[in-house]
Amino acid sequence: MDQEQKQTLKALQAAVQMEIDGKQFYQQLSKTGSNAAGRQLFAILALEEDRHLQKFQEIYHAIEARAAWPDVRIDAAHPEKAATVFGKMPVGNKGATASELKSVEKALEIENKSIDYYLEQAAAAAYTLEKEYYESIAGQERTHQALLLDYFEFIKDPAQWFTMKEHQSLDGG
Protein backbone atom coordinates (compact mmCIF):
# COMPACT_ATOMS: atom_id res chain seq x y z
CA MET A 1 0.00 0.00 0.00
CA ASP A 2 1.54 3.31 -1.05
CA GLN A 3 1.65 6.48 1.04
CA GLU A 4 -1.10 8.20 -0.97
CA GLN A 5 -3.47 5.31 -0.38
CA LYS A 6 -2.63 5.29 3.35
CA GLN A 7 -3.39 9.00 3.59
CA THR A 8 -6.66 8.56 1.73
CA LEU A 9 -7.71 5.71 4.03
CA LYS A 10 -6.74 7.73 7.10
CA ALA A 11 -8.87 10.66 5.88
CA LEU A 12 -11.76 8.29 5.25
CA GLN A 13 -11.43 6.80 8.73
CA ALA A 14 -11.73 10.30 10.19
CA ALA A 15 -14.79 10.97 8.00
CA VAL A 16 -16.40 7.70 9.10
CA GLN A 17 -15.85 8.61 12.74
CA MET A 18 -17.29 12.10 12.23
CA GLU A 19 -20.41 10.63 10.66
CA ILE A 20 -20.77 8.05 13.45
CA ASP A 21 -20.44 10.78 16.07
CA GLY A 22 -22.93 13.02 14.26
CA LYS A 23 -25.42 10.21 13.83
CA GLN A 24 -25.22 9.26 17.52
CA PHE A 25 -25.56 12.88 18.60
CA TYR A 26 -28.63 13.44 16.42
CA GLN A 27 -30.18 10.13 17.47
CA GLN A 28 -29.82 11.13 21.12
CA LEU A 29 -31.40 14.53 20.48
CA SER A 30 -34.23 12.91 18.53
CA LYS A 31 -35.16 11.07 21.73
CA THR A 32 -34.48 13.72 24.36
CA GLY A 33 -35.21 17.07 22.71
CA SER A 34 -37.76 19.28 24.44
CA ASN A 35 -39.45 20.30 21.19
CA ALA A 36 -41.39 17.94 18.90
CA ALA A 37 -40.20 19.74 15.77
CA GLY A 38 -36.61 19.46 16.95
CA ARG A 39 -36.94 15.76 17.67
CA GLN A 40 -38.23 15.23 14.12
CA LEU A 41 -35.46 17.36 12.63
CA PHE A 42 -32.78 15.52 14.59
CA ALA A 43 -34.19 12.14 13.51
CA ILE A 44 -33.97 13.25 9.87
CA LEU A 45 -30.40 14.50 10.37
CA ALA A 46 -29.44 11.18 12.01
CA LEU A 47 -30.68 9.37 8.90
CA GLU A 48 -28.72 11.76 6.67
CA GLU A 49 -25.53 11.14 8.67
CA ASP A 50 -26.15 7.40 8.40
CA ARG A 51 -26.37 7.70 4.59
CA HIS A 52 -23.06 9.55 4.58
CA LEU A 53 -21.53 6.94 6.87
CA GLN A 54 -22.57 4.07 4.61
CA LYS A 55 -21.11 5.77 1.54
CA PHE A 56 -17.81 6.53 3.30
CA GLN A 57 -17.56 2.91 4.39
CA GLU A 58 -18.26 1.77 0.83
CA ILE A 59 -15.53 4.07 -0.48
CA TYR A 60 -13.09 2.95 2.23
CA HIS A 61 -13.52 -0.73 1.34
CA ALA A 62 -13.19 -0.02 -2.39
CA ILE A 63 -9.95 1.91 -1.91
CA GLU A 64 -8.60 -0.68 0.47
CA ALA A 65 -9.25 -3.36 -2.15
CA ARG A 66 -8.36 -1.53 -5.37
CA ALA A 67 -6.33 1.51 -4.39
CA ALA A 68 -8.50 3.84 -6.47
CA TRP A 69 -11.38 6.13 -5.59
CA PRO A 70 -14.64 4.49 -6.77
CA ASP A 71 -17.36 6.27 -8.71
CA VAL A 72 -19.69 6.54 -5.73
CA ARG A 73 -22.21 9.33 -5.66
CA ILE A 74 -24.19 10.54 -2.70
CA ASP A 75 -27.90 10.95 -3.28
CA ALA A 76 -29.14 14.51 -3.19
CA ALA A 77 -30.16 15.78 0.21
CA HIS A 78 -33.83 16.20 0.89
CA PRO A 79 -34.01 19.38 2.98
CA GLU A 80 -37.71 19.76 2.26
CA LYS A 81 -38.39 16.86 4.65
CA ALA A 82 -36.82 18.74 7.53
CA ALA A 83 -37.83 22.25 6.47
CA THR A 84 -41.51 21.44 6.72
CA VAL A 85 -41.21 19.96 10.20
CA PHE A 86 -41.34 23.18 12.18
CA GLY A 87 -43.47 24.98 9.64
CA LYS A 88 -46.33 22.74 10.77
CA MET A 89 -45.97 23.71 14.43
CA PRO A 90 -48.59 26.04 15.90
CA VAL A 91 -47.60 29.69 16.27
CA GLY A 92 -48.24 29.41 20.00
CA ASN A 93 -45.41 26.88 20.31
CA LYS A 94 -43.28 27.76 23.30
CA GLY A 95 -39.69 28.78 22.76
CA ALA A 96 -36.83 26.49 23.55
CA THR A 97 -35.25 25.57 26.79
CA ALA A 98 -31.66 26.62 27.40
CA SER A 99 -30.56 23.02 26.88
CA GLU A 100 -32.35 22.86 23.51
CA LEU A 101 -30.58 26.02 22.36
CA LYS A 102 -27.23 24.59 23.53
CA SER A 103 -27.95 21.35 21.68
CA VAL A 104 -28.56 23.22 18.45
CA GLU A 105 -25.40 25.28 18.97
CA LYS A 106 -23.44 22.02 19.46
CA ALA A 107 -25.04 20.59 16.32
CA LEU A 108 -23.98 23.69 14.39
CA GLU A 109 -20.41 23.21 15.65
CA ILE A 110 -20.47 19.61 14.44
CA GLU A 111 -21.71 20.66 11.01
CA ASN A 112 -19.13 23.46 10.76
CA LYS A 113 -16.35 21.04 11.67
CA SER A 114 -17.59 18.58 9.05
CA ILE A 115 -17.81 21.23 6.35
CA ASP A 116 -14.29 22.45 7.08
CA TYR A 117 -12.89 18.92 7.10
CA TYR A 118 -14.58 17.89 3.86
CA LEU A 119 -13.46 21.05 2.06
CA GLU A 120 -9.89 20.47 3.27
CA GLN A 121 -10.05 16.92 1.94
CA ALA A 122 -11.44 18.14 -1.37
CA ALA A 123 -8.57 20.60 -1.71
CA ALA A 124 -6.02 17.86 -1.03
CA ALA A 125 -7.78 15.16 -3.07
CA ALA A 126 -5.65 12.82 -5.15
CA TYR A 127 -8.54 11.78 -7.40
CA THR A 128 -11.08 13.88 -9.29
CA LEU A 129 -13.92 11.70 -8.01
CA GLU A 130 -12.61 12.13 -4.48
CA LYS A 131 -12.64 15.92 -4.82
CA GLU A 132 -16.16 15.90 -6.22
CA TYR A 133 -17.40 13.58 -3.49
CA TYR A 134 -15.97 15.63 -0.63
CA GLU A 135 -17.41 18.81 -2.15
CA SER A 136 -20.80 17.12 -2.47
CA ILE A 137 -20.73 15.97 1.15
CA ALA A 138 -19.69 19.47 2.27
CA GLY A 139 -22.69 20.82 0.36
CA GLN A 140 -25.01 18.45 2.17
CA GLU A 141 -23.50 19.42 5.51
CA ARG A 142 -24.18 23.07 4.56
CA THR A 143 -27.81 22.11 4.01
CA HIS A 144 -27.87 20.57 7.49
CA GLN A 145 -26.29 23.75 8.85
CA ALA A 146 -28.95 25.92 7.18
CA LEU A 147 -31.73 23.73 8.59
CA LEU A 148 -30.22 23.96 12.06
CA LEU A 149 -29.89 27.74 11.81
CA ASP A 150 -33.51 27.95 10.71
CA TYR A 151 -34.56 25.72 13.60
CA PHE A 152 -32.48 27.80 16.03
CA GLU A 153 -34.37 30.92 14.95
CA PHE A 154 -37.64 29.04 15.21
CA ILE A 155 -37.09 27.92 18.80
CA LYS A 156 -35.72 31.28 19.92
CA ASP A 157 -38.82 33.13 18.77
CA PRO A 158 -41.50 31.06 17.04
CA ALA A 159 -43.83 33.99 16.39
CA GLN A 160 -41.05 36.01 14.74
CA TRP A 161 -39.99 32.95 12.75
CA PHE A 162 -43.50 32.49 11.39
CA THR A 163 -43.73 36.17 10.54
CA MET A 164 -40.42 36.04 8.64
CA LYS A 165 -41.01 32.69 6.91
CA GLU A 166 -44.64 33.11 6.10
CA HIS A 167 -44.33 36.84 5.31
CA GLN A 168 -47.52 37.52 7.16
CA SER A 169 -48.40 41.07 7.90
CA LEU A 170 -50.56 42.41 10.67
CA ASP A 171 -51.37 45.68 8.91
CA GLY A 172 -54.58 44.34 7.42
CA GLY A 173 -53.23 44.65 3.88
KACORVEN-V280611 format. One record per pair of residues at least 4 apart in sequence whose ideal C-beta (glycine too) atoms are under 6 Angstrom apart, sorted by the first residue. I is the first residue (numbers start at 0). GAP is how many residues later the second one is. Records with the same first field share a line. If there is no record, write none. Layout:
I=GAP  GAP
//
This chain:
0=4  5
3=122
4=62
7=55
10=110
11=44  48
14=41
15=40
17=96
18=30  33  34
21=27  88
22=23  26  27
25=16  19  20
26=19
28=4  13  74
29=9  12  13  16
32=5  6
33=63  66
34=65  120
36=48  49  52
39=45
40=41  44  110
43=37  38
44=99
54=17  19
57=14
58=13
61=4  8
68=58  60  61
70=58
73=62
76=63  66
78=4  64  68
81=65
85=68
88=4
90=68  71
92=65
94=60
95=4  5  59
99=55
103=44  48
106=41
107=40
110=30  33  34
113=27
114=23  26
117=16  19  20
118=19
120=13
121=9  12  13
124=5  6
152=8
153=4  7
160=4
161=4
162=5
//
